[in-house]
Amino acid sequence: MPELPEVEVVRAGLQAHVAGRVITRVEVLHPRAIRRHTLGPEDFTGRLAGARVEAARRRGKYLWLELSDKEAILAHLGMSGQMRVQPEGAPDEKHLRVRVRFEDGGPELRFVDQRTFGGLAMADLVESDGTLLPSTIAHIGRDPMDPAFDPARAVRVLRSRRTEVKRALLDQTLVSGVGNIYADEALWRAKLHWSRPTEKLTNAQGTTLLEAATEVMNEALQAGGTSFDALYVNVNGQSGYFDRSLNVYGQGDRPCGRCGTAIRREPFMNRSSYFCPRCQPRPRAPR
């Protein structure tokens, strides 16, 4: 699923092409695309007619369009969701789910989702720690690229948990934006095994890990994100290319770029963890 860099690429595209425009008409072409909007398609389309898009916002992996009257369109991209900006009259995508038209008659916004795991929903904006957020994600923590992110506090909370470090890193209430790809990459850079207990981390190790996560996500952002297939694209349909720079994720059996040892893959929470057994030694079992 898309992580912070991929979502930020989409957000920037929406800010450039959609912010400041007034919605005139919304078409829901597949009801599953708005299943999270429990009041149904008619309420969804009716509330959006005449609304002005003030800005495109993001926290961690979560994306929304801020509207007037403290409302927002919260977008869940899921495994294959795309926010596409297309000229009016351009052929419909095969998996087009929602179309948004604007007062100026310019390019329309389309939500395309092959697997229909994603979707759109209306949400009220509420204040959380000095920031307006959709009410349904107000519990999500700040991400490392947020100017108000407090690394020292995040390290303290990280070390106070009693779990494996990768599980803590994926906890969006602690540090948002990090998913499986960038967790593995950050752990490799910090030379930490994914199963190291958080309470065994030193302050320096926790700081190094968060710095590594920030660094790798910034690099991925510059490359347009990580795209393993045509499903992960920006608003113009272009794929990112950070997959060419991945050091461990998806690199099973290939030599570590730092020491040459074969990268290993292990099951983790119905997914996978990739690591170098030499650079990231497994923590000793307690006696």
C-alpha positions in Angstrom: 0.0 0.0 0.0 1.2 3.6 -0.6 3.3 5.1 2.1 4.1 8.8 2.9 6.2 9.6 -0.2 3.7 8.1 -2.6 0.8 9.9 -0.9 2.7 13.2 -0.7 3.4 13.0 -4.5 -0.4 12.7 -5.1 -1.2 15.5 -2.6 1.2 17.9 -4.3 -0.5 17.1 -7.7 -3.9 17.7 -6.2 -2.8 21.0 -4.7 -1.5 22.2 -8.1 -4.5 21.1 -10.1 -7.6 21.1 -7.8 -7.1 23.6 -5.0 -9.1 26.8 -5.3 -11.7 25.2 -7.7 -15.4 24.9 -7.1 -17.1 21.5 -7.6 -20.3 21.5 -9.7 -21.1 17.8 -10.1 -20.0 14.5 -8.7 -20.7 11.1 -10.2 -20.4 7.9 -8.2 -20.0 5.1 -10.8 -19.4 2.3 -8.3 -21.1 2.4 -4.8 -18.2 0.5 -3.2 -16.0 3.5 -3.8 -17.9 5.5 -1.2 -18.8 2.7 1.2 -17.1 4.5 4.1 -19.6 7.4 3.5 -22.4 5.7 5.4 -25.1 8.2 4.4 -24.9 6.9 0.8 -24.2 8.2 -2.8 -27.0 10.9 -2.9 -25.8 12.5 0.3 -22.2 12.4 -0.9 -22.8 14.0 -4.2 -25.3 16.5 -2.8 -23.0 17.8 -0.1 -20.2 18.3 -2.6 -22.1 20.3 -5.3 -21.0 23.9 -4.9 -18.2 23.2 -2.5 -14.8 24.9 -2.9 -11.6 22.9 -2.5 -9.5 25.0 -0.2 -6.4 22.8 -0.2 -5.0 19.2 -0.5 -3.7 18.0 2.9 -1.9 14.9 4.2 -0.8 13.4 7.5 1.3 10.3 7.2 -0.3 8.0 4.7 -3.7 9.8 4.9 -4.9 12.3 2.2 -7.8 14.7 2.1 -9.2 17.6 0.2 -10.1 20.4 2.6 -13.4 22.1 1.8 -15.1 25.2 3.2 -17.4 24.9 6.3 -14.8 22.6 8.0 -15.5 19.5 5.9 -13.2 17.3 3.9 -13.1 14.5 1.3 -11.0 11.9 2.9 -9.3 9.6 0.3 -8.3 6.0 1.2 -6.1 4.8 -1.7 -6.0 1.2 -0.5 -3.9 -1.1 -2.7 -4.8 0.4 -6.1 -6.6 3.7 -5.7 -5.5 6.6 -7.9 -6.5 10.2 -7.9 -6.2 11.2 -11.6 -6.6 14.7 -13.2 -7.9 14.3 -16.7 -9.2 16.7 -19.4 -12.9 16.8 -19.6 -13.9 14.4 -22.4 -10.9 12.2 -22.1 -11.8 8.5 -22.3 -12.9 6.9 -19.0 -10.4 4.6 -17.3 -11.5 1.0 -17.1 -11.8 1.2 -13.3 -13.2 4.7 -12.9 -15.2 4.8 -9.7 -15.9 8.5 -9.0 -15.8 11.6 -11.2 -15.6 15.2 -10.0 -16.4 18.1 -12.3 -15.6 21.8 -11.6 -17.2 25.1 -12.3 -14.3 26.4 -14.5 -14.8 23.5 -17.0 -11.2 22.6 -16.7 -9.7 19.2 -16.0 -11.8 16.8 -13.9 -10.7 14.8 -10.9 -11.2 11.0 -11.2 -10.9 8.3 -8.5 -9.8 5.1 -10.2 -9.5 1.9 -8.2 -9.0 -1.5 -9.8 -9.4 -3.6 -6.7 -11.9 -1.3 -5.0 -10.2 -1.6 -1.6 -9.9 2.2 -1.4 -12.6 4.8 -1.4 -13.8 8.4 -0.7 -15.8 9.7 2.3 -16.9 13.0 3.7 -15.6 13.9 7.2 -15.9 16.8 9.5 -12.6 18.7 10.3 -11.8 18.9 14.0 -8.9 20.5 15.8 -6.2 18.1 17.1 -3.0 19.5 18.7 -3.4 22.8 16.9 -4.1 21.2 13.5 -7.4 20.6 11.6 -7.8 17.0 10.8 -10.7 14.8 9.5 -12.4 13.5 12.6 -11.9 9.8 11.6 -8.1 10.2 11.6 -7.6 12.7 14.5 -5.8 10.0 16.5 -3.0 9.7 13.9 0.4 10.9 15.0 2.5 13.5 13.2 4.9 12.2 10.6 8.7 13.0 10.5 8.2 15.6 7.7 5.7 17.6 9.7 7.3 20.8 10.9 5.8 20.3 14.3 7.1 16.7 14.7 9.0 16.2 17.9 11.7 13.6 17.4 12.8 13.5 21.0 9.3 12.9 22.2 8.8 10.2 19.5 12.0 8.4 20.6 10.8 8.5 24.3 7.4 7.0 23.4 9.1 4.4 21.1 11.4 3.2 23.9 8.5 3.1 26.3 6.7 0.5 24.2 7.1 -3.2 24.9 7.1 -4.7 21.4 9.3 -5.3 18.4 10.8 -2.2 16.9 9.3 -2.7 13.5 5.8 -3.1 15.0 6.3 0.2 16.8 7.5 1.9 13.7 4.4 0.8 11.8 2.1 2.1 14.6 0.5 5.2 13.0 -0.5 6.7 16.3 3.2 6.9 17.2 4.9 8.0 14.0 2.7 8.2 10.9 3.6 7.6 7.3 6.0 4.7 7.7 4.8 1.4 6.1 6.5 -1.9 5.4 8.8 -0.7 2.7 10.3 2.3 4.4 10.4 0.5 7.8 12.7 -2.1 6.3 14.8 0.5 4.6 15.2 2.6 7.8 16.0 -0.4 9.9 18.8 -1.4 7.5 20.2 2.1 7.5 20.1 2.1 11.3 21.6 -1.4 11.5 18.8 -2.7 13.6 17.0 -6.1 13.3 13.2 -5.7 12.9 12.6 -7.9 16.0 14.7 -5.9 18.5 12.6 -5.1 21.6 11.8 -1.4 21.8 12.6 -1.3 25.5 16.2 -2.4 24.7 16.8 0.5 22.3 19.2 3.2 23.4 18.2 6.8 23.0 20.9 7.1 20.3 19.5 4.1 18.4 16.0 5.4 18.5 17.2 8.8 17.2 19.2 7.2 14.4 16.2 5.1 13.4 13.8 8.0 13.1 16.5 10.0 11.2 16.9 7.1 8.8 13.2 6.8 8.3 13.0 10.6 7.5 16.0 10.4 5.2 14.8 7.4 3.2 11.3 8.9 2.8 12.7 12.2 1.6 14.9 10.4 -1.0 11.8 8.4 -2.1 9.8 11.6 -2.4 12.4 13.1 -4.7 12.1 10.0 -6.9 8.3 10.2 -7.1 7.8 7.4 -4.6 8.1 3.6 -5.0 6.1 2.0 -7.8 6.2 -1.8 -8.3 3.5 -1.8 -10.9 1.3 0.6 -12.9 -1.2 1.0 -9.9 1.0 3.5 -8.0 1.0 6.7 -10.0 0.7 10.4 -9.5 -2.2 12.5 -10.7 -0.8 12.5 -14.3 -0.4 8.7 -14.4 3.4 8.7 -13.9 5.1 6.1 -11.8 7.8 6.7 -9.2 11.2 5.1 -9.5 12.6 4.8 -6.0 12.3 1.0 -6.3 15.6 1.2 -8.1 17.3 2.5 -4.9 15.9 0.0 -2.4 18.6 -1.6 -0.3 16.7 -4.5 1.3 13.0 -4.4 0.7 12.2 -7.0 -2.0 15.9 -7.8 -2.4 15.8 -11.3 -0.9 18.9 -13.4 -1.7 20.7 -10.5 -3.3 23.9 -9.2 -1.8 23.7 -6.5 0.8 25.1 -3.2 -0.7 27.0 -2.6 2.5 28.7 -5.9 3.3 27.8 -8.4 0.5 25.9 -10.8 2.7 22.7 -12.3 1.1 19.6 -10.4 2.2 17.0 -12.5 4.0 13.3 -12.5 4.0 11.2 -13.5 7.0 7.4 -13.6 7.5 6.1 -10.6 9.5 2.4 -9.8 10.3 1.1 -11.5 7.1 3.7 -9.6 5.2 7.5 -9.8 4.9 10.6 -8.3 6.5 13.8 -8.0 4.6 17.1 -7.5 6.4 20.9 -8.2 6.3 21.8 -10.9 8.8 25.3 -9.4 9.2 24.5 -5.7 9.3 21.3 -6.3 11.3 22.1 -9.2 13.7 19.1 -10.8 15.4 18.9 -9.8 19.1 19.9 -12.4 21.6 17.1 -14.3 23.2 16.6 -13.5 26.9 18.0 -16.2 29.3 
